Amino acid sequence: MPQTGDNKILGYEYPNMAWLAARPAARLNHINPMEEPNTMTHRNLTILGAAALAGLLSAWMAGQAFDKVPAASSASQAVERARREVRMLDDLYKTAVVLVNDHYVQDENSFAAGEWARLVFTAMKEKGWHHARLVDATGNPLNAENKPADAFEAKSVKSLLAGQTYLDEVENRDGKRFLRAMTLVPAVNQKCIICHAGYKVGDVLGGISYTLPIEE
Ligand code: HEC
């Protein structure tokens, strides 16, 4: 389980001010043997206006440095576009859910971040967009439906618990390619722990599992 500390969240060191920290470099081990070997890149976290939130957000999003596949072929460019979409969606969902959680959660009867996520993900799916779901990594979910549901989710949740923050792979279904991706969801602050009792800030609670068609 990743360790937390004053300037160390999920294993990453932050300089003096957490909210000014650039995204740390993280070697992300892709689990898809079909992809070309990747070179490590990292990009800066956009500095958010709400300083109090941003430190937590950067912790949550820490390590979401995504490897770049060399633009060798249009097939790998299509995969890269899908990865970029995951990155954008992940920033959007996590920024929104942390804001909702911080501003509207009073106690364990409040509207839960997890319920918010499920409703938004269902709406997006029904509108014909990507599929996303919140997946449990603790083995003891508040909603049993959030257990890992297939082989990709099961193995990527194990990797999240082992310290990784992002994983993806390309899946073929009926001749179409899909990007499967999993991003880390830690307990970002004390408000999460109101309902997810027994955990501490920084513990891995789960992940968001994405399935996006790869537009060739
Ligand atoms: C008000 C109570 C409450 C708060 C606060 C809360 N959650 Fe949850 N969480 C829930 C409930 C209830 C579910 C099950 C939701 C569902 O699937 O409908 C859930 C589900 C989850 C899951 C999926 C695994 C599971 O246990 O079912 C994760 C991961 C998760 N929450 C993370 C977080 C994070 C991170 C925060 C803080 C940003 C947070 N939660 C804040 C109540 C809460």
Residues whose N, C-alpha, C, O or C-beta is under 5 A from the ligand:
A	BS01	HEC	N101 V105 D107 E108 N109 S110 F111 A112 A113 G114 E115 R118 L134 V135 D136 N140 P141 L142 N143 N146 V185 P186 A187 V188 K191 C192 I194 C195 L205 G206 G207
